[in-house]
């Protein structure tokens, strides 16, 4: 055994709660390390390459990049902050030797900060705490330092971890200081702290190859690309290797490395060979999976690997069979939908896809509503057309046969005037108030333990009740005994009872019964939900009804009727809104809510049963 250190490499991950500035900080590090030419136009949040990531301002997949500083290569991994993509964070921490924990100087430590920090401390990784957004007018960096230390003590950090460096940054301005009194210039203090505090990777160069695959990328041309860190030995193009897995002894496959890449800036560069501590991308292994270890044949020792957290929520993806099916989508058949869902499994480890009794229905499970809604949005942009059912939580049973359900810890920040309303809304959904505190700006922070299904469909009514000022964050806690039934929706639906085109006259009569989701000229069909009823029961209405013309009445009289503008639901709002007996029809151009059973007589019969 001859353990060596690679002092010319540092491997670090940036972890934080959603929207605390991870991707913006990576932008600054790339700019200041000379990755971009001085005159090169670079978009903001350059690491968020997906269209949906850019629109929503969130990171969905962890990204690898690397910069050079003082002759040392710093491999940086930008991780997602949303709990729904926590599966990404858990894995990439196996590749690094330390983390930068980013905390918003105003918001302080949030639920996801606790989740990602716990993962890092469990792996015994050193932490650099970076208080970001100190340029915000309401920033409170000194109090946030105390919050971070309290959180680390709560999570039973070691004395070495508690003795961590604190830095103060404005990722947007690309500056960082060690003391608040210092004048901010650039990110040099951050780079220096990484070199001083994050240990260099070490391993035994004389042992056989050992690489744990922590991330999978997918490319149409070369297939699956595995990304991992060289723990021991070295790896070269053309080398014969063995693929094994700690949790799955059945995996034992001999194959060859056809291509090897390293990261530099935003690019992957072809390399002939890599040594200890390098983060590499490998292609040419067909069935490569996250958690596989690449070894030298004859010296096979799989690396232990943390199992990915199981999904907690599921919905059915169904072939669209509405009267308007196949008019707007390119891919509508069950085979096309199934192939696309199975392809998603190549890169998304927290997703599960299962066949059902029906060849037209697929059971898809994920980590949360956001996780599944991003998949739905991605598929509709690619030209797929299908229907989805209401999201439902995944139940388990304990040894005594009792039904268990996933519980979440929800943190709600609202102006004090709204706290009473929010407490009663969450109590109706079986939430239990665990704590209540007032933040420095007068906002009230409420902490609830609530069943995961209590938060399904809650966001829309929460924003309405708090006039758009409330912030809600939640993180999975544990499985606990079933808390009883929850009524999702107080109001029924307005349902169209004939096929045709909505007209002003029909909609004018309908709007007295509730609020509408459609405008004149939209195609409707029997069983389609066209609005929300003002009463608890469903009401069938005729929105295609035109006025009978007589000698004294002309059709122009319709123009005098004024319609209230319809409520246009976004994908998230529609997924929140639908009830258990409804489906959401998703096409590249439209979102339509409909009853599962379109025929009204069959629906009534099913309701009586």
C-alpha positions in Angstrom: 0.0 0.0 0.0 1.4 3.4 -1.0 -1.2 6.1 -0.5 -0.4 9.3 -2.3 -2.1 12.7 -2.4 -2.8 14.5 -5.7 -2.0 18.1 -4.6 -2.8 19.4 -8.1 -6.5 18.6 -7.8 -9.4 19.6 -5.5 -12.9 18.1 -5.8 -15.7 20.2 -4.3 -19.5 20.3 -4.5 -21.7 23.4 -3.9 -24.7 22.6 -1.8 -27.6 24.9 -0.6 -31.3 25.4 -0.3 -33.1 26.3 -3.5 -32.4 29.8 -4.9 -29.5 30.6 -2.5 -27.2 31.3 -5.5 -25.2 28.1 -6.2 -25.4 28.4 -10.0 -24.6 32.1 -10.0 -21.6 31.5 -7.8 -20.3 28.8 -10.3 -20.8 31.5 -13.0 -18.5 33.8 -11.1 -15.8 31.1 -10.6 -15.8 30.2 -14.3 -15.5 33.9 -15.3 -12.7 34.7 -12.9 -10.6 31.6 -13.6 -10.3 32.6 -17.3 -12.6 29.9 -18.7 -14.3 32.6 -20.9 -12.4 35.1 -23.1 -12.5 38.7 -21.8 -14.9 39.7 -24.6 -17.0 36.6 -24.7 -20.8 37.1 -24.2 -21.9 34.6 -21.6 -25.5 34.1 -20.5 -26.3 34.1 -16.8 -26.6 30.8 -14.9 -24.6 29.2 -17.7 -24.6 25.8 -15.9 -28.4 25.5 -16.1 -28.4 24.2 -19.7 -32.0 22.8 -19.8 -34.8 25.1 -21.1 -37.0 24.3 -18.1 -34.1 24.9 -15.7 -33.5 28.4 -17.3 -37.2 29.4 -17.2 -37.9 28.3 -13.6 -34.5 29.4 -12.3 -33.9 26.0 -10.7 -31.2 23.3 -11.2 -32.6 19.8 -11.9 -29.5 17.8 -12.8 -26.2 18.2 -11.1 -23.5 19.5 -13.4 -19.7 19.1 -13.5 -17.3 21.8 -14.4 -13.6 22.5 -13.7 -11.4 25.6 -13.3 -7.6 26.1 -13.0 -6.3 28.3 -10.1 -2.6 28.7 -9.2 -1.8 25.5 -11.0 -4.5 23.4 -9.2 -7.5 21.9 -11.1 -10.7 22.5 -9.1 -13.5 20.2 -10.1 -16.8 21.8 -9.1 -20.2 20.1 -9.0 -23.3 22.3 -9.0 -26.1 20.5 -7.3 -29.9 21.0 -7.2 -31.5 22.6 -4.2 -35.0 21.2 -4.5 -36.0 18.3 -2.2 -37.5 16.6 -5.3 -34.1 16.3 -6.9 -32.4 15.3 -3.6 -31.4 12.0 -5.3 -28.9 14.0 -7.4 -27.3 15.5 -4.3 -26.9 12.3 -2.3 -24.9 10.7 -5.2 -22.5 13.4 -6.2 -21.2 13.9 -2.6 -19.4 10.5 -3.1 -17.2 12.1 -5.7 -15.9 15.1 -3.7 -13.5 15.7 -0.8 -15.4 18.7 0.7 -18.4 21.0 0.2 -19.2 24.7 0.0 -22.4 25.3 1.9 -24.1 28.4 0.5 -26.6 30.2 2.8 -28.7 33.3 1.9 -27.7 36.2 4.2 -31.4 37.1 4.7 -33.3 33.8 4.6 -30.7 32.0 6.7 -30.8 28.2 7.1 -33.8 26.6 5.4 -35.2 23.0 5.3 -33.2 22.0 2.3 -30.0 23.5 3.9 -30.5 21.0 6.7 -31.1 18.1 4.2 -28.0 18.7 2.1 -25.8 19.5 5.1 -26.8 16.3 6.9 -25.8 14.3 3.8 -22.3 16.0 3.8 -21.7 15.6 7.5 -22.7 11.9 7.4 -20.0 11.4 4.8 -17.5 13.2 7.1 -16.8 15.9 4.5 -15.2 19.2 5.5 -17.5 22.2 5.0 -16.7 25.8 3.9 -19.7 28.0 4.9 -20.3 30.8 2.4 -22.9 33.5 3.4 -24.2 34.7 0.1 -26.2 37.8 -1.0 -24.6 40.1 1.6 -25.4 43.0 -0.7 -29.1 42.5 0.0 -30.5 45.5 1.9 -32.1 43.3 4.6 -29.0 40.9 4.9 -28.2 39.7 8.5 -24.9 37.8 8.0 -23.9 37.7 11.8 -27.2 36.1 12.8 -27.0 33.6 9.9 -23.5 32.5 11.2 -25.2 31.6 14.5 -28.0 29.8 12.7 -25.4 27.7 10.7 -23.5 26.8 13.8 -26.7 25.8 15.7 -27.8 23.7 12.7 -24.4 21.9 12.6 -24.6 21.2 16.4 -28.2 19.8 15.9 -26.8 17.5 13.2 -24.0 16.4 15.5 -21.1 17.8 13.5 -17.6 16.8 14.7 -15.3 19.4 16.3 -13.3 19.7 13.1 -16.4 20.3 11.1 -17.6 23.0 13.5 -14.3 24.7 13.2 -15.0 25.5 9.6 -14.1 28.7 7.7 -16.9 31.3 7.1 -16.8 33.5 4.0 -19.1 36.3 2.9 -20.0 36.6 -0.8 -22.1 38.4 -3.4 -22.3 35.7 -6.1 -24.1 38.2 -8.4 -21.2 40.7 -8.2 -18.6 37.9 -8.2 -17.0 39.0 -4.9 -16.1 37.3 -1.6 -14.4 38.4 1.6 -13.1 36.6 4.8 -14.3 39.5 7.1 -17.3 41.7 6.6 -15.1 44.8 7.1 -12.8 43.8 4.1 -13.4 45.6 0.8 -14.9 43.1 -1.7 -12.8 42.7 -4.9 -13.1 39.3 -6.4 -13.5 35.6 -5.6 -9.8 35.0 -4.7 -10.5 34.4 -1.0 -12.9 31.6 -2.0 -10.4 30.0 -4.3 -7.6 30.3 -1.6 -9.9 28.8 1.1 -10.7 25.8 -1.2 -7.0 25.1 -1.7 -6.2 25.5 2.0 -9.2 23.8 3.6 -10.5 21.1 1.1 -8.2 18.1 1.3 -6.5 16.8 -1.9 -7.8 13.5 -3.1 -5.7 10.4 -2.1 -5.5 6.8 -3.2 -3.2 3.9 -3.9 -1.8 4.1 -7.5 -0.4 0.5 -7.3 -3.8 -1.1 -6.7 -6.3 -2.1 -9.3 -8.6 0.5 -10.8 -11.5 1.6 -8.6 -14.1 4.1 -9.8 -17.6 4.5 -8.3 -20.1 5.7 -10.9 -22.0 8.6 -9.2 -23.8 10.3 -12.1 -25.1 9.1 -15.5 -25.3 11.3 -18.6 -26.9 10.2 -21.8 -26.0 11.0 -25.4 -27.8 9.9 -28.5 -24.5 9.0 -30.3 -22.4 7.3 -27.6 -25.2 6.1 -25.3 -24.7 6.1 -21.5 -21.8 8.1 -20.1 -20.8 7.3 -16.5 -19.2 10.0 -14.3 -17.1 9.2 -11.3 -13.8 9.8 -9.4 -10.8 7.6 -9.7 -10.4 6.3 -6.1 -7.5 3.9 -6.7 -5.2 2.9 -9.6 -5.6 4.5 -13.0 -7.8 4.2 -16.0 -7.0 4.3 -19.7 -8.7 4.1 -23.1 -8.8 0.5 -24.3 -8.3 -0.9 -20.8 -10.2 -4.1 -20.0 -12.4 -3.6 -16.9 -15.0 -5.4 -14.8 -18.3 -3.8 -13.8 -19.6 -4.8 -10.3 -22.1 -3.4 -7.8 -22.1 -3.4 -4.0 -25.8 -3.8 -3.6 -26.3 -6.1 -6.6 -23.8 -9.1 -6.7 -25.5 -10.3 -9.9 -23.8 -7.5 -11.8 -20.4 -8.9 -13.0 -19.6 -7.8 -16.5 -16.3 -7.7 -18.4 -16.0 -4.9 -21.0 -13.6 -2.3 -22.4 -13.2 1.5 -22.1 -13.8 3.1 -25.5 -13.6 6.8 -24.6 -12.5 8.7 -21.6 -13.1 12.4 -20.9 -12.2 15.0 -18.3 -14.0 18.3 -17.6 -12.5 21.7 -18.4 -14.7 24.7 -18.1 -18.0 23.8 -19.7 -16.4 21.2 -22.1 -15.6 17.5 -21.9 -12.0 16.9 -23.3 -10.9 13.5 -24.7 -8.0 12.1 -22.6 -6.0 8.8 -23.0 -5.5 8.2 -19.3 -6.6 9.4 -15.8 -5.0 9.0 -12.4 -6.2 9.1 -8.7 -8.5 12.0 -7.8 -9.5 12.8 -11.4 -13.2 13.1 -12.1 -13.8 11.3 -15.4 -16.6 10.5 -17.8 -16.5 7.0 -19.3 -18.4 5.8 -22.4 -18.7 2.5 -24.1 -20.4 0.5 -21.3 -24.0 -0.3 -22.4 -25.8 -1.0 -19.1 -23.8 1.2 -16.8 -25.8 2.2 -13.7 -25.4 4.6 -10.8 -23.7 2.8 -8.0 -21.6 0.5 -10.3 -17.9 0.2 -9.5 -15.4 0.0 -12.4 -12.5 -2.4 -11.4 -9.5 -4.3 -12.8 -10.5 -7.9 -13.6 -9.2 -10.2 -10.8 -9.1 -7.3 -8.3 -12.8 -6.7 -7.9 -13.8 -4.7 -4.8 -17.1 -2.8 -5.2 -17.3 0.5 -3.3 -20.2 0.8 -0.8 -22.8 3.2 -2.0 -25.7 5.0 -0.4 -29.0 3.7 -1.8 -31.1 6.4 -3.5 -34.1 7.6 -1.5 -37.3 5.8 -2.6 -40.1 7.7 -4.4 -42.9 9.0 -2.2 -45.5 10.0 -4.9 -47.0 8.4 -8.0 -49.3 9.1 -10.9 -50.6 7.2 -13.9 -49.5 8.3 -17.4 -52.3 7.2 -19.8 -52.7 7.1 -23.5 -55.0 10.0 -24.4 -58.5 8.7 -25.5 -60.5 12.0 -25.4 -62.5 13.0 -28.5 -59.7 15.5 -29.4 -56.9 12.9 -29.1 -54.1 12.9 -31.7 -54.8 16.3 -33.1 -51.9 18.2 -31.5 -49.3 15.7 -30.5 -46.7 13.9 -32.6 -46.2 10.9 -30.3 -49.5 9.5 -28.9 -49.3 5.7 -28.9 -48.6 3.6 -25.8 -45.4 2.2 -27.3 -44.0 5.7 -27.9 -45.0 6.9 -24.4 -43.5 3.8 -22.8 -40.2 4.1 -24.7 -39.9 7.7 -23.7 -40.5 7.0 -20.0 -38.0 4.1 -20.0 -35.5 6.4 -21.7 -35.9 8.9 -18.8 -34.7 6.1 -16.5 -31.3 6.4 -18.2 -30.5 9.6 -16.3 -33.1 10.0 -13.5 -32.3 7.6 -10.7 -35.2 8.7 -8.4 -37.8 7.8 -11.0 -39.7 4.4 -11.3 -41.8 3.3 -14.2 -44.0 0.2 -13.9 -46.5 -1.4 -16.3 -50.1 -1.9 -15.1 -52.9 -4.3 -16.0 -53.8 -2.0 -19.0 -51.3 -1.7 -21.9 -52.4 2.0 -22.1 -51.5 3.0 -18.5 -48.0 3.3 -16.9 -47.5 3.8 -13.2 -44.8 6.5 -12.7 -43.3 7.3 -9.2 -41.0 10.1 -8.2 -39.8 12.2 -5.3 -42.5 14.9 -5.4 -45.0 16.9 -7.5 -42.2 19.1 -9.0 -40.1 16.1 -10.0 -43.1 14.6 -12.0 -44.3 18.0 -13.4 -40.8 18.7 -14.9 -41.0 15.3 -16.6 -44.5 16.0 -18.0 -43.4 19.5 -19.2 -40.3 18.0 -20.9 -42.4 15.4 -22.7 -45.0 17.8 -23.9 -42.3 20.0 -25.4 -40.9 17.0 -27.2 -44.3 16.5 -28.9 -45.8 13.8 -26.7 -49.6 13.7 -26.0 -51.0 11.8 -23.0 -53.2 12.1 -19.9 -52.1 12.0 -16.3 -54.1 11.2 -13.1 -53.9 13.0 -9.8 -50.7 12.5 -7.9 -51.1 10.1 -5.0 -48.7 9.2 -2.2 -47.1 5.8 -1.9 -48.2 4.0 1.2 -46.3 1.3 3.1 -47.3 -1.3 5.8 -45.4 -1.9 9.1 -45.0 -5.3 10.8 -48.4 -5.0 12.5 -50.0 -4.4 9.1 -50.8 -0.8 9.9 -50.9 1.6 6.9 -48.0 4.1 6.9 -47.8 7.3 4.8 -44.9 9.7 4.0 -44.8 12.8 6.3 -43.1 16.1 5.4 -41.8 18.9 7.5 -43.2 22.1 6.0 -41.8 25.6 6.7 -44.1 28.5 5.9 -43.0 32.1 5.9 -45.9 34.6 5.8 -46.7 38.1 7.0 -48.1 38.0 10.5 -51.7 38.9 9.3 -52.0 35.7 7.3 -50.6 33.2 9.9 -54.0 32.4 11.4 -55.5 31.6 7.9 -52.5 29.4 7.0 -52.6 27.5 10.3 -56.3 26.7 9.8 -55.8 25.7 6.2 -52.9 23.3 7.1 -54.8 21.9 10.1 -57.7 20.9 7.8 -55.1 19.0 5.8 -54.0 17.1 9.0 -51.0 19.4 9.6 -49.7 19.7 13.1 -48.0 23.0 14.1 -44.6 22.2 15.6 -43.1 25.7 16.0 -43.7 29.4 15.4 -41.1 32.2 15.3 -40.8 35.8 14.1 -38.0 36.7 11.7 -36.1 40.0 11.8 -38.2 41.6 9.0 -41.5 40.8 10.9 -42.3 37.7 8.9 -43.8 34.8 10.8 -42.2 31.4 10.3 -44.4 28.4 10.9 -43.1 24.8 11.1 -45.6 22.0 10.4 -45.5 18.2 10.4 -48.0 17.2 7.6 -48.8 14.2 5.5 -47.2 14.5 2.0 -50.7 14.2 0.5 -51.8 17.2 2.5 -49.5 19.4 0.4 -50.8 18.0 -2.9 -52.9 20.7 -4.5 -52.2 23.1 -1.7 -49.9 25.6 -3.3 -52.5 27.4 -5.4 -54.9 28.1 -2.6 -52.0 29.0 -0.3 -50.8 31.7 -2.7 -54.4 33.0 -3.0 -54.9 33.1 0.7 -51.6 34.9 1.4 -52.0 37.3 -1.7 -48.9 35.9 -3.2 -46.6 36.8 -0.3 -46.3 33.4 1.4 -43.3 31.1 0.9 -43.7 27.4 1.4 -40.8 24.8 1.6 -41.0 21.2 2.6 -38.7 18.2 3.0 -39.5 14.5 3.5 -39.3 13.5 7.1 -40.4 9.8 7.7 -43.2 7.3 7.2 -45.8 7.5 10.0 -49.2 5.9 10.7 -52.0 7.1 8.3 -53.6 10.3 9.5 -57.1 9.8 8.1 -59.0 11.1 5.0 -58.3 14.6 3.6 -60.8 16.5 1.4 -58.7 18.0 -1.4 -61.2 20.4 -2.9 -64.3 22.1 -1.5 -65.9 23.0 -4.9 -67.2 20.8 -7.6 -66.5 21.1 -11.4 -68.4 22.7 -14.2 -68.6 20.0 -16.9 -69.5 20.4 -20.6 -72.3 18.0 -21.6 -71.9 18.2 -25.4 -69.1 18.2 -28.0 -68.6 21.4 -30.0 -67.2 24.9 -29.7 -67.7 27.2 -26.7 -69.7 30.4 -27.6 -70.2 33.6 -25.7 -73.9 33.1 -25.0 -73.3 29.6 -23.5 -70.4 30.8 -21.4 -72.3 33.9 -20.2 -75.0 31.6 -18.8 -72.3 29.3 -17.3 -70.3 31.9 -15.5 -73.1 32.5 -13.0 -72.5 29.0 -11.8 -68.8 29.4 -11.0 -65.5 30.5 -12.6 -64.5 29.4 -16.1 -61.3 27.9 -17.5 -62.0 28.5 -21.2 -62.8 31.3 -23.6 -65.2 31.5 -26.6 -64.0 29.6 -29.6 -62.3 26.8 -27.7 -63.2 23.2 -28.6 -64.9 21.2 -25.8 -66.3 17.7 -25.5 -68.8 16.0 -23.2 -67.2 15.2 -19.9 -64.5 18.0 -20.2 -64.1 20.3 -17.1 -64.6 23.9 -18.2 -64.6 25.6 -14.9 -64.9 25.4 -11.1 -68.4 25.3 -9.6 -69.3 27.7 -6.8 -71.0 24.8 -5.0 -69.6 21.5 -3.6 -71.2 19.3 -6.3 -70.4 19.0 -10.0 -72.7 20.8 -12.4 -73.2 19.9 -16.1 -73.6 22.9 -18.4 -74.0 23.6 -22.1 -71.3 26.1 -23.2 -72.0 25.5 -26.9 -75.6 26.8 -26.5 -76.5 29.6 -29.0 -79.4 31.9 -28.8 -82.5 31.1 -30.9 -82.8 33.8 -33.6 -86.2 35.4 -34.3 -87.3 38.2 -36.5 -86.9 40.7 -33.7 -83.6 39.4 -32.3 -80.3 39.3 -34.2 -77.2 37.3 -33.4 -75.3 40.6 -32.9 -77.0 41.1 -29.5 -74.4 38.6 -28.2 -71.7 41.2 -28.5 -73.3 43.1 -25.6 -72.7 40.2 -23.2 -69.6 40.7 -21.0 -67.6 37.7 -19.9 -65.2 37.6 -16.9 -61.8 36.7 -18.2 -61.2 32.9 -17.8 -58.7 31.5 -15.3 -55.9 29.9 -17.4 -54.2 27.2 -15.3 -50.5 26.4 -15.6 -49.3 22.8 -15.6 -48.6 22.9 -11.9 -52.0 24.6 -11.1 -53.8 22.0 -13.2 -52.0 19.1 -11.5 -52.9 20.6 -8.2 -56.5 21.3 -9.2 -57.6 17.9 -10.6 -59.6 15.6 -8.3 -59.2 11.8 -8.0 -62.0 11.2 -10.5 -60.4 13.5 -13.1 -57.5 13.4 -15.6 -55.3 16.1 -17.1 -55.0 15.8 -20.8 -51.6 17.1 -21.8 -50.7 18.0 -25.4 -47.9 20.2 -26.8 -50.4 23.0 -27.3 -53.2 22.5 -24.6 -53.9 21.4 -21.1 -57.5 20.2 -20.6 -59.1 18.8 -17.4 -61.6 16.0 -18.0 -63.6 13.4 -16.0 -62.1 9.9 -16.2 -65.6 8.7 -17.3 -66.8 11.0 -20.0 -70.4 9.7 -20.3 -72.6 11.4 -17.7 -74.9 8.4 -17.1 -71.9 6.0 -16.6 -70.4 8.6 -14.3 -73.6 8.8 -12.2 -73.7 5.0 -12.0 -70.1 4.8 -10.9 -70.8 7.5 -8.3 -73.7 5.5 -6.9 -71.5 2.4 -6.5 
